[in-house]
Amino acid sequence: MDLEKIKKRALLSWASVILLAILCTVLAVLQYRWTAQVAAGEQLRLKSNLDSRLELFRRSFNDRIDSACLAFVPSSSDFARQSAEDAYLAKYRSQHKAQQDIVETVALAVPKGNDLLLFVPDAEARHFVQTSWPSNWTPTHDELFARANGGRPGPTRPQIPTLRAVPHFGREEQGRLGRTIAREQDWLVLKLNDAYIARTLVPEMLNAYLAVSGKLDYDAQVVINQIPFTPLYESQARSMSRWIPDASVALLEMTPPAMSFSNVQAANASPLVAPPFPARASGSWLLRVHHHAGSLEAIVAGARRRNIALSVGLLLLILATVASLVRSSRRERQMAELQMNFVEGVSHELRTPLTVIRTAAFNLRGNLAQRPEQVARYGALIQTESDKLTALVEQVLRYGSARSGRVIAKRSPIAIDALIESSLHSSRLGPQSARLNIEKKIAPDLPLVLADPEALEHVLQNLFENALKYGTESSNWIGISAASAPANSEPAVEIRVADHGPGIPKEEREHIFDSFYRGRRAMQDQIHGTGLGLTLAKKIVEAHGGTIAVKSDPSQGTEFIVRIPAVPPEHQNEFAHSHR
C-alpha cells in the first residue's frame, strides 16, 4: 500500500512538472510579446521626449540669437527723433558690449546710385565709415542690391549662415493709387560670432535642456545646414559624421514677416522696421544628437533583450527549482523504496536465524536430541545463527553511528597482515576455508597503519563475505593481496579482494556504495543482505583518509581496492616498538 502511494505521488509530481513547463512556455511567449509592445512604446516615448526637449532647445536658442540681433535695431520712434545714422549708432553704442559675444560685426548697407555701399562704425562709434565688402559677403551684397532695385538676384554662392540683414523700410508714394507702400531703403548687416555660439552657447544650452541630473547622455554635433557633415561643434574629439542621429533640429531660424499692404503705416507715420531675414528659412545650422549607448532603437532593443533574458532566467530558475524538487522527490521515493526493501531484508535476515534458533531450542528442550553429537550440532547451529544476528545488529548499529558522525573510534598502529588474518577467521570464509581456494599475496614488511582495528576489520569482513556470496558460484577462488602503494606521494597500504564471479553490471557500479542499494541479481536470487555493508565500508575507509574503489567486468570477476594511509616512515620504528 505504501509503495502504491509513493508511485501515485511520483505520477502527480511529474504531471505537475509537465503542467508547470507548459505554463512557463505560455508565460514566456506572452512575456516576449508584451516586452515587444513595451519596447515599442518605450521607443516612442523616448523619441517623443527627445523631440520635445530639442524643440524647447530650438526655441530658446533662436530667441536668444533673435534678441541679440534685434537689440541693434532702432525702433520707429528712434528713427522719428533722429537721423537713421544716429539711431543706428546710438543702438550700437548701448548694445555692443552686452551683445559682443553673439554679434561679432555690425555694418550698414546703403544703396547709392548703381552701387550698394557698406559702412561700419568707427572706433568711437561716432560715425559710420565706408569700407569694402568682404569677399565672402558677395552673395548678401548681390541679394540686397537686387532688392534695392526691385528685382531678384540671380544664382549666387551660398549665403554665410551667420550673416543677417535687417531691412529699414521707408515710405514711397505710388502714383494714382494714392497709397503708401513700404520700401527697403537700407539694411543693418549683422555678422554672428559663430565660434562662440557653436562652442560655448550650444554646449551650455545642451546641458540646460538635455542633461539629466547634471549628466548629458547624448553626443551632439552642429553642422552647417547647407553643407552637411561640415561640423562647427562636436561633443567628442572623434568625428561623428557617420553616425545616424536619433533626432535633429534646425537652428538660426529667423523668418521674415509677410510683406503686404496691411502692414504699411499711414503716410504720415514713422518708418517701418522688420525683423531680420535669414539666408535659409529652414535654419542655417543643424543640431544632431545621438545617445552615448547607441541609437534609441539599440537602447530599447538592449533593454528588451535584458528584460527577456531576466524573464527567461526567472522561468529557468523556476523550472530548475521544480526539477530539483522532483528529483529530490524521486530520490526520496527511491530512498523510501530502498528503506522498505531494507526493512524487508532485515526482517528476513532476523526471521531466518530466529526460526532456526527457536527450532533448535525446541528440539533440545523436548529431548528430541538424545545423542551428544545431536546436542553438539544443535548447539553449533544456535551459535552460528546467533553470530549472524549479532553481525546484523552490529551492522545496523554501526550504520546509525556513522549517520551521526561516529564512524571510527580511537586509532592505533596495526599491522595489515595480522588484520587480514583476523578478519578471515572472524568472517564466514573461516568456517568454509576448506572448500575455498583462497590465494593470499601479502608483501613482507608492510608499513603499519593508524586505524581503528574493529572498524577496519569490519570493512575486510564485508569484502570477504561479498566475494563469498557473489563470486564463488562458478569458481571457488578468492584472491587477497596487500602491498605498499604510495598515494599522492604519501605512503599507503593497498589491499585487494578479488573473485572470479559474474561481475557487477556497469549501470550498478556507481550505486553499489549507496545506502540500502542491492543489485538486481541479489534481489532475483534472494541473496541475504541489507545493502549497508559497502556503504559502511566506504565511510570507514574515508574516515581513515583512504579510498575504496571497484573494478569489474561482466564475466571477468570483481576486485575491490582499498588504500589506507600508512604511518610516516620516520615514525614507523617508534610505532613498531609500541605495537610489539
ZADO-6971 format. One line per field, with one value per residue (C-alpha): residue in three letters; chain; x, y, z; residue number from 0. Coordinates in steps of 0.5 Angstrom, whole numbers, plus 500, padded with zeros to 3 digits. Layout:
<recs>
residuo = (ALA, ...) $
cadena = (A, ...) $
px = (X, ...) $
py = (Y, ...) $
pz = (Z, ...) $
num = (NUM, ...) $
</recs>
This chain:
<recs>
residuo = (MET, ASP, LEU, GLU, LYS, ILE, LYS, LYS, ARG, ALA, LEU, LEU, SER, TRP, ALA, SER, VAL, ILE, LEU, LEU, ALA, ILE, LEU, CYS, THR, VAL, LEU, ALA, VAL, LEU, GLN, TYR, ARG, TRP, THR, ALA, GLN, VAL, ALA, ALA, GLY, GLU, GLN, LEU, ARG, LEU, LYS, SER, ASN, LEU, ASP, SER, ARG, LEU, GLU, LEU, PHE, ARG, ARG, SER, PHE, ASN, ASP, ARG, ILE, ASP, SER, ALA, CYS, LEU, ALA, PHE, VAL, PRO, SER, SER, SER, ASP, PHE, ALA, ARG, GLN, SER, ALA, GLU, ASP, ALA, TYR, LEU, ALA, LYS, TYR, ARG, SER, GLN, HIS, LYS, ALA, GLN, GLN, ASP, ILE, VAL, GLU, THR, VAL, ALA, LEU, ALA, VAL, PRO, LYS, GLY, ASN, ASP, LEU, LEU, LEU, PHE, VAL, PRO, ASP, ALA, GLU, ALA, ARG, HIS, PHE, VAL, GLN, THR, SER, TRP, PRO, SER, ASN, TRP, THR, PRO, THR, HIS, ASP, GLU, LEU, PHE, ALA, ARG, ALA, ASN, GLY, GLY, ARG, PRO, GLY, PRO, THR, ARG, PRO, GLN, ILE, PRO, THR, LEU, ARG, ALA, VAL, PRO, HIS, PHE, GLY, ARG, GLU, GLU, GLN, GLY, ARG, LEU, GLY, ARG, THR, ILE, ALA, ARG, GLU, GLN, ASP, TRP, LEU, VAL, LEU, LYS, LEU, ASN, ASP, ALA, TYR, ILE, ALA, ARG, THR, LEU, VAL, PRO, GLU, MET, LEU, ASN, ALA, TYR, LEU, ALA, VAL, SER, GLY, LYS, LEU, ASP, TYR, ASP, ALA, GLN, VAL, VAL, ILE, ASN, GLN, ILE, PRO, PHE, THR, PRO, LEU, TYR, GLU, SER, GLN, ALA, ARG, SER, MET, SER, ARG, TRP, ILE, PRO, ASP, ALA, SER, VAL, ALA, LEU, LEU, GLU, MET, THR, PRO, PRO, ALA, MET, SER, PHE, SER, ASN, VAL, GLN, ALA, ALA, ASN, ALA, SER, PRO, LEU, VAL, ALA, PRO, PRO, PHE, PRO, ALA, ARG, ALA, SER, GLY, SER, TRP, LEU, LEU, ARG, VAL, HIS, HIS, HIS, ALA, GLY, SER, LEU, GLU, ALA, ILE, VAL, ALA, GLY, ALA, ARG, ARG, ARG, ASN, ILE, ALA, LEU, SER, VAL, GLY, LEU, LEU, LEU, LEU, ILE, LEU, ALA, THR, VAL, ALA, SER, LEU, VAL, ARG, SER, SER, ARG, ARG, GLU, ARG, GLN, MET, ALA, GLU, LEU, GLN, MET, ASN, PHE, VAL, GLU, GLY, VAL, SER, HIS, GLU, LEU, ARG, THR, PRO, LEU, THR, VAL, ILE, ARG, THR, ALA, ALA, PHE, ASN, LEU, ARG, GLY, ASN, LEU, ALA, GLN, ARG, PRO, GLU, GLN, VAL, ALA, ARG, TYR, GLY, ALA, LEU, ILE, GLN, THR, GLU, SER, ASP, LYS, LEU, THR, ALA, LEU, VAL, GLU, GLN, VAL, LEU, ARG, TYR, GLY, SER, ALA, ARG, SER, GLY, ARG, VAL, ILE, ALA, LYS, ARG, SER, PRO, ILE, ALA, ILE, ASP, ALA, LEU, ILE, GLU, SER, SER, LEU, HIS, SER, SER, ARG, LEU, GLY, PRO, GLN, SER, ALA, ARG, LEU, ASN, ILE, GLU, LYS, LYS, ILE, ALA, PRO, ASP, LEU, PRO, LEU, VAL, LEU, ALA, ASP, PRO, GLU, ALA, LEU, GLU, HIS, VAL, LEU, GLN, ASN, LEU, PHE, GLU, ASN, ALA, LEU, LYS, TYR, GLY, THR, GLU, SER, SER, ASN, TRP, ILE, GLY, ILE, SER, ALA, ALA, SER, ALA, PRO, ALA, ASN, SER, GLU, PRO, ALA, VAL, GLU, ILE, ARG, VAL, ALA, ASP, HIS, GLY, PRO, GLY, ILE, PRO, LYS, GLU, GLU, ARG, GLU, HIS, ILE, PHE, ASP, SER, PHE, TYR, ARG, GLY, ARG, ARG, ALA, MET, GLN, ASP, GLN, ILE, HIS, GLY, THR, GLY, LEU, GLY, LEU, THR, LEU, ALA, LYS, LYS, ILE, VAL, GLU, ALA, HIS, GLY, GLY, THR, ILE, ALA, VAL, LYS, SER, ASP, PRO, SER, GLN, GLY, THR, GLU, PHE, ILE, VAL, ARG, ILE, PRO, ALA, VAL, PRO, PRO, GLU, HIS, GLN, ASN, GLU, PHE, ALA, HIS, SER, HIS, ARG) $
cadena = (A, A, A, A, A, A, A, A, A, A, A, A, A, A, A, A, A, A, A, A, A, A, A, A, A, A, A, A, A, A, A, A, A, A, A, A, A, A, A, A, A, A, A, A, A, A, A, A, A, A, A, A, A, A, A, A, A, A, A, A, A, A, A, A, A, A, A, A, A, A, A, A, A, A, A, A, A, A, A, A, A, A, A, A, A, A, A, A, A, A, A, A, A, A, A, A, A, A, A, A, A, A, A, A, A, A, A, A, A, A, A, A, A, A, A, A, A, A, A, A, A, A, A, A, A, A, A, A, A, A, A, A, A, A, A, A, A, A, A, A, A, A, A, A, A, A, A, A, A, A, A, A, A, A, A, A, A, A, A, A, A, A, A, A, A, A, A, A, A, A, A, A, A, A, A, A, A, A, A, A, A, A, A, A, A, A, A, A, A, A, A, A, A, A, A, A, A, A, A, A, A, A, A, A, A, A, A, A, A, A, A, A, A, A, A, A, A, A, A, A, A, A, A, A, A, A, A, A, A, A, A, A, A, A, A, A, A, A, A, A, A, A, A, A, A, A, A, A, A, A, A, A, A, A, A, A, A, A, A, A, A, A, A, A, A, A, A, A, A, A, A, A, A, A, A, A, A, A, A, A, A, A, A, A, A, A, A, A, A, A, A, A, A, A, A, A, A, A, A, A, A, A, A, A, A, A, A, A, A, A, A, A, A, A, A, A, A, A, A, A, A, A, A, A, A, A, A, A, A, A, A, A, A, A, A, A, A, A, A, A, A, A, A, A, A, A, A, A, A, A, A, A, A, A, A, A, A, A, A, A, A, A, A, A, A, A, A, A, A, A, A, A, A, A, A, A, A, A, A, A, A, A, A, A, A, A, A, A, A, A, A, A, A, A, A, A, A, A, A, A, A, A, A, A, A, A, A, A, A, A, A, A, A, A, A, A, A, A, A, A, A, A, A, A, A, A, A, A, A, A, A, A, A, A, A, A, A, A, A, A, A, A, A, A, A, A, A, A, A, A, A, A, A, A, A, A, A, A, A, A, A, A, A, A, A, A, A, A, A, A, A, A, A, A, A, A, A, A, A, A, A, A, A, A, A, A, A, A, A, A, A, A, A, A, A, A, A, A, A, A, A, A, A, A, A, A, A, A, A, A, A, A, A, A, A, A, A, A, A, A, A, A, A, A, A, A, A, A, A, A, A, A, A, A, A, A, A, A, A, A, A, A, A, A, A, A, A, A, A, A, A, A, A, A, A, A, A, A, A, A, A, A, A, A, A, A, A, A, A, A, A, A, A, A, A, A, A, A, A, A) $
px = (500, 506, 509, 503, 502, 509, 508, 502, 506, 511, 506, 503, 509, 511, 504, 505, 512, 509, 504, 509, 513, 507, 505, 512, 512, 506, 509, 515, 511, 507, 513, 516, 510, 509, 516, 516, 510, 513, 520, 516, 512, 519, 522, 516, 516, 524, 524, 518, 521, 528, 524, 520, 527, 530, 524, 525, 532, 531, 526, 530, 537, 533, 530, 537, 540, 534, 534, 542, 541, 534, 538, 542, 536, 533, 525, 521, 521, 528, 528, 523, 527, 534, 537, 538, 545, 545, 539, 544, 550, 546, 544, 551, 554, 549, 549, 556, 559, 553, 552, 559, 559, 554, 554, 561, 561, 555, 555, 550, 549, 546, 544, 547, 546, 548, 552, 551, 556, 558, 559, 562, 562, 569, 573, 569, 562, 561, 560, 560, 566, 565, 569, 570, 565, 569, 569, 565, 559, 558, 552, 549, 551, 548, 542, 541, 543, 537, 532, 534, 533, 526, 529, 531, 538, 541, 544, 550, 554, 551, 550, 554, 550, 551, 550, 544, 541, 535, 532, 530, 523, 522, 515, 514, 508, 506, 502, 495, 493, 495, 497, 504, 508, 514, 521, 527, 532, 538, 540, 543, 548, 550, 555, 554, 560, 559, 565, 562, 555, 558, 563, 560, 553, 551, 554, 551, 544, 545, 547, 541, 536, 538, 542, 539, 542, 548, 550, 549, 547, 548, 553, 552, 554, 553, 554, 552, 545, 547, 554, 552, 558, 562, 562, 562, 562, 563, 562, 567, 574, 573, 569, 562, 560, 558, 553, 546, 543, 537, 534, 536, 533, 535, 538, 539, 531, 529, 523, 522, 515, 510, 510, 503, 500, 497, 503, 504, 503, 500, 503, 505, 507, 514, 519, 518, 523, 522, 526, 532, 531, 535, 540, 535, 528, 529, 535, 542, 545, 543, 544, 544, 544, 546, 545, 552, 550, 548, 541, 535, 533, 539, 538, 531, 533, 538, 533, 529, 534, 536, 528, 528, 534, 532, 525, 528, 533, 527, 523, 529, 530, 523, 524, 530, 527, 522, 526, 530, 524, 522, 529, 529, 522, 524, 531, 526, 522, 528, 530, 524, 523, 530, 529, 523, 527, 532, 526, 524, 531, 533, 526, 528, 535, 532, 527, 531, 536, 531, 527, 533, 535, 527, 527, 534, 532, 525, 529, 534, 528, 524, 529, 529, 536, 538, 545, 551, 553, 546, 546, 553, 550, 544, 549, 553, 547, 545, 552, 552, 545, 547, 553, 549, 544, 550, 553, 547, 545, 552, 552, 545, 548, 555, 551, 547, 553, 556, 550, 551, 558, 562, 565, 571, 574, 581, 586, 592, 598, 596, 600, 596, 598, 595, 589, 588, 588, 584, 579, 579, 578, 572, 569, 564, 571, 574, 569, 569, 576, 577, 573, 575, 582, 584, 590, 594, 599, 602, 608, 613, 615, 609, 609, 604, 598, 594, 587, 581, 582, 575, 572, 578, 576, 569, 571, 575, 570, 565, 569, 571, 564, 561, 567, 564, 557, 557, 564, 564, 558, 562, 569, 572, 577, 578, 585, 587, 593, 597, 603, 606, 603, 604, 598, 599, 607, 605, 606, 600, 598, 594, 589, 586, 580, 578, 574, 572, 565, 560, 562, 558, 554, 556, 550, 550, 557, 556, 551, 554, 556, 549, 545, 541, 542, 542, 544, 539, 542, 542, 534, 533, 537, 534, 542, 541, 544, 542, 545, 549, 556, 559, 556, 559, 566, 566, 565, 570, 576, 575, 574, 582, 584, 584, 580, 576, 574, 572, 574, 569, 568, 562, 564, 571, 570, 570, 576, 576, 582, 582, 588, 590, 595, 601, 605, 610, 617, 620, 615, 615, 620, 617, 610, 613, 616, 610, 606, 610) $
py = (500, 505, 503, 505, 512, 513, 512, 516, 522, 521, 521, 527, 531, 529, 531, 538, 539, 538, 543, 548, 547, 549, 555, 557, 556, 560, 566, 566, 567, 572, 576, 576, 579, 584, 586, 588, 592, 595, 596, 600, 604, 606, 608, 612, 615, 617, 619, 624, 626, 628, 631, 636, 638, 639, 644, 647, 648, 651, 656, 658, 658, 662, 667, 668, 670, 674, 678, 680, 682, 686, 689, 693, 695, 702, 703, 707, 713, 713, 714, 719, 723, 723, 721, 714, 714, 717, 712, 706, 709, 710, 703, 700, 704, 702, 694, 693, 691, 687, 683, 682, 675, 674, 679, 680, 685, 691, 694, 699, 697, 704, 704, 710, 710, 704, 701, 699, 702, 699, 703, 701, 705, 708, 706, 711, 709, 717, 716, 711, 710, 707, 700, 695, 689, 683, 677, 672, 677, 678, 674, 678, 684, 682, 680, 687, 690, 687, 688, 696, 696, 692, 686, 679, 676, 671, 665, 666, 663, 660, 666, 666, 662, 667, 674, 677, 683, 687, 692, 699, 701, 708, 711, 712, 715, 710, 715, 715, 710, 715, 709, 709, 703, 700, 700, 698, 704, 701, 695, 693, 688, 683, 678, 673, 670, 663, 661, 663, 661, 654, 652, 656, 658, 651, 647, 651, 650, 643, 642, 646, 642, 635, 634, 629, 630, 634, 629, 629, 623, 625, 626, 633, 636, 642, 643, 648, 646, 648, 643, 637, 634, 641, 641, 647, 644, 636, 634, 629, 629, 624, 625, 624, 625, 617, 616, 617, 622, 620, 627, 633, 640, 647, 653, 660, 661, 668, 668, 675, 678, 677, 683, 686, 693, 691, 692, 699, 705, 711, 717, 721, 715, 713, 709, 701, 696, 689, 683, 680, 675, 669, 666, 660, 660, 653, 654, 656, 651, 643, 640, 633, 629, 621, 617, 615, 608, 608, 609, 610, 603, 600, 602, 600, 593, 592, 594, 589, 584, 585, 584, 578, 575, 576, 573, 567, 567, 567, 562, 557, 558, 556, 550, 548, 549, 545, 540, 540, 539, 533, 530, 531, 527, 522, 521, 521, 516, 511, 512, 510, 504, 502, 503, 499, 494, 494, 493, 487, 485, 486, 482, 476, 476, 477, 472, 466, 466, 467, 461, 456, 458, 457, 450, 448, 450, 447, 440, 441, 442, 437, 432, 431, 431, 424, 423, 428, 429, 432, 436, 439, 440, 444, 448, 450, 452, 456, 459, 460, 464, 468, 470, 472, 476, 479, 481, 484, 488, 491, 493, 497, 500, 502, 505, 509, 511, 513, 517, 521, 522, 517, 513, 510, 510, 511, 509, 505, 503, 496, 491, 490, 482, 481, 485, 481, 474, 476, 479, 472, 468, 472, 472, 467, 465, 462, 456, 455, 456, 448, 449, 455, 457, 463, 466, 471, 475, 479, 483, 483, 488, 492, 499, 500, 504, 508, 505, 503, 496, 494, 498, 496, 489, 490, 493, 487, 482, 485, 485, 478, 476, 479, 475, 469, 471, 474, 471, 464, 461, 459, 459, 458, 462, 469, 473, 477, 481, 487, 491, 498, 503, 511, 515, 523, 522, 519, 512, 508, 500, 498, 492, 488, 483, 479, 474, 470, 471, 474, 481, 488, 491, 498, 501, 499, 500, 508, 506, 500, 505, 508, 506, 500, 499, 492, 490, 486, 480, 480, 481, 476, 470, 473, 473, 475, 482, 489, 494, 497, 493, 497, 504, 503, 500, 507, 511, 508, 508, 515, 517, 514, 518, 513, 511, 505, 503, 497, 494, 490, 487, 482, 475, 477, 478, 484, 487, 492, 496, 499, 504, 506, 512, 509, 511, 516, 513, 517, 514, 507, 505, 508, 505, 499, 499, 501, 496, 490) $
pz = (500, 502, 495, 491, 495, 493, 486, 486, 489, 484, 478, 481, 481, 474, 472, 476, 473, 466, 467, 470, 464, 459, 464, 463, 456, 455, 460, 456, 450, 453, 456, 449, 446, 452, 452, 445, 446, 452, 448, 442, 447, 451, 444, 442, 449, 449, 442, 443, 450, 446, 440, 446, 449, 442, 441, 447, 446, 439, 441, 447, 442, 437, 442, 445, 438, 435, 442, 441, 434, 435, 440, 435, 431, 433, 434, 430, 435, 435, 427, 428, 433, 430, 423, 421, 422, 429, 431, 429, 432, 439, 439, 437, 443, 448, 446, 443, 450, 452, 446, 443, 445, 440, 435, 432, 427, 426, 419, 415, 407, 404, 396, 392, 385, 382, 388, 395, 400, 406, 413, 419, 426, 427, 434, 438, 435, 433, 425, 420, 415, 409, 408, 402, 402, 405, 399, 403, 403, 396, 396, 401, 397, 391, 394, 398, 391, 387, 393, 393, 385, 386, 383, 385, 385, 380, 382, 387, 392, 399, 404, 410, 415, 421, 417, 418, 414, 418, 413, 414, 411, 409, 405, 398, 394, 389, 383, 382, 387, 393, 397, 401, 401, 405, 401, 404, 404, 408, 412, 418, 417, 423, 423, 429, 433, 430, 434, 441, 439, 437, 442, 448, 448, 445, 450, 456, 453, 451, 459, 461, 456, 455, 461, 467, 474, 471, 466, 459, 456, 449, 444, 440, 433, 430, 422, 417, 414, 407, 407, 412, 415, 416, 423, 427, 434, 436, 444, 442, 440, 434, 428, 429, 421, 420, 426, 425, 429, 434, 433, 429, 430, 425, 429, 427, 424, 423, 419, 416, 416, 411, 406, 405, 404, 411, 415, 412, 416, 414, 410, 416, 420, 422, 418, 419, 422, 420, 424, 420, 414, 414, 409, 409, 412, 415, 419, 418, 423, 424, 431, 431, 437, 439, 445, 448, 448, 441, 438, 441, 438, 440, 447, 447, 444, 449, 455, 452, 451, 458, 460, 456, 459, 466, 465, 462, 467, 472, 469, 468, 475, 477, 472, 475, 482, 481, 477, 483, 488, 483, 483, 491, 491, 486, 491, 497, 493, 491, 498, 501, 497, 499, 506, 505, 502, 508, 513, 509, 508, 516, 517, 513, 516, 523, 522, 519, 525, 530, 527, 527, 534, 536, 533, 535, 542, 542, 540, 545, 551, 548, 549, 541, 541, 545, 543, 545, 537, 536, 542, 540, 533, 535, 540, 534, 530, 535, 536, 528, 528, 534, 531, 524, 529, 533, 526, 523, 530, 530, 522, 524, 530, 526, 521, 526, 529, 522, 521, 527, 525, 530, 524, 528, 535, 537, 532, 534, 530, 527, 522, 516, 515, 522, 521, 515, 518, 524, 519, 515, 521, 524, 517, 514, 510, 516, 517, 509, 508, 507, 501, 498, 494, 498, 495, 499, 497, 503, 502, 507, 511, 510, 514, 520, 519, 524, 524, 529, 529, 530, 524, 519, 521, 519, 512, 511, 513, 509, 503, 504, 505, 499, 495, 498, 497, 490, 487, 488, 485, 479, 482, 489, 488, 492, 492, 498, 497, 501, 498, 499, 494, 495, 494, 493, 494, 501, 504, 504, 504, 499, 500, 494, 495, 488, 486, 479, 479, 474, 476, 477, 471, 469, 471, 478, 480, 481, 486, 490, 495, 496, 503, 502, 495, 493, 486, 481, 482, 489, 489, 484, 487, 494, 497, 504, 506, 508, 503, 508, 508, 502, 505, 512, 508, 504, 510, 515, 510, 508, 515, 516, 510, 505, 499, 496, 489, 485, 478, 475, 468, 466, 467, 469, 476, 481, 485, 491, 492, 499, 500, 508, 509, 513, 519, 516, 515, 521, 526, 523, 528, 534, 533, 531, 538, 541, 537, 540) $
num = (0, 1, 2, 3, 4, 5, 6, 7, 8, 9, 10, 11, 12, 13, 14, 15, 16, 17, 18, 19, 20, 21, 22, 23, 24, 25, 26, 27, 28, 29, 30, 31, 32, 33, 34, 35, 36, 37, 38, 39, 40, 41, 42, 43, 44, 45, 46, 47, 48, 49, 50, 51, 52, 53, 54, 55, 56, 57, 58, 59, 60, 61, 62, 63, 64, 65, 66, 67, 68, 69, 70, 71, 72, 73, 74, 75, 76, 77, 78, 79, 80, 81, 82, 83, 84, 85, 86, 87, 88, 89, 90, 91, 92, 93, 94, 95, 96, 97, 98, 99, 100, 101, 102, 103, 104, 105, 106, 107, 108, 109, 110, 111, 112, 113, 114, 115, 116, 117, 118, 119, 120, 121, 122, 123, 124, 125, 126, 127, 128, 129, 130, 131, 132, 133, 134, 135, 136, 137, 138, 139, 140, 141, 142, 143, 144, 145, 146, 147, 148, 149, 150, 151, 152, 153, 154, 155, 156, 157, 158, 159, 160, 161, 162, 163, 164, 165, 166, 167, 168, 169, 170, 171, 172, 173, 174, 175, 176, 177, 178, 179, 180, 181, 182, 183, 184, 185, 186, 187, 188, 189, 190, 191, 192, 193, 194, 195, 196, 197, 198, 199, 200, 201, 202, 203, 204, 205, 206, 207, 208, 209, 210, 211, 212, 213, 214, 215, 216, 217, 218, 219, 220, 221, 222, 223, 224, 225, 226, 227, 228, 229, 230, 231, 232, 233, 234, 235, 236, 237, 238, 239, 240, 241, 242, 243, 244, 245, 246, 247, 248, 249, 250, 251, 252, 253, 254, 255, 256, 257, 258, 259, 260, 261, 262, 263, 264, 265, 266, 267, 268, 269, 270, 271, 272, 273, 274, 275, 276, 277, 278, 279, 280, 281, 282, 283, 284, 285, 286, 287, 288, 289, 290, 291, 292, 293, 294, 295, 296, 297, 298, 299, 300, 301, 302, 303, 304, 305, 306, 307, 308, 309, 310, 311, 312, 313, 314, 315, 316, 317, 318, 319, 320, 321, 322, 323, 324, 325, 326, 327, 328, 329, 330, 331, 332, 333, 334, 335, 336, 337, 338, 339, 340, 341, 342, 343, 344, 345, 346, 347, 348, 349, 350, 351, 352, 353, 354, 355, 356, 357, 358, 359, 360, 361, 362, 363, 364, 365, 366, 367, 368, 369, 370, 371, 372, 373, 374, 375, 376, 377, 378, 379, 380, 381, 382, 383, 384, 385, 386, 387, 388, 389, 390, 391, 392, 393, 394, 395, 396, 397, 398, 399, 400, 401, 402, 403, 404, 405, 406, 407, 408, 409, 410, 411, 412, 413, 414, 415, 416, 417, 418, 419, 420, 421, 422, 423, 424, 425, 426, 427, 428, 429, 430, 431, 432, 433, 434, 435, 436, 437, 438, 439, 440, 441, 442, 443, 444, 445, 446, 447, 448, 449, 450, 451, 452, 453, 454, 455, 456, 457, 458, 459, 460, 461, 462, 463, 464, 465, 466, 467, 468, 469, 470, 471, 472, 473, 474, 475, 476, 477, 478, 479, 480, 481, 482, 483, 484, 485, 486, 487, 488, 489, 490, 491, 492, 493, 494, 495, 496, 497, 498, 499, 500, 501, 502, 503, 504, 505, 506, 507, 508, 509, 510, 511, 512, 513, 514, 515, 516, 517, 518, 519, 520, 521, 522, 523, 524, 525, 526, 527, 528, 529, 530, 531, 532, 533, 534, 535, 536, 537, 538, 539, 540, 541, 542, 543, 544, 545, 546, 547, 548, 549, 550, 551, 552, 553, 554, 555, 556, 557, 558, 559, 560, 561, 562, 563, 564, 565, 566, 567, 568, 569, 570, 571, 572, 573, 574, 575, 576, 577, 578, 579) $
</recs>
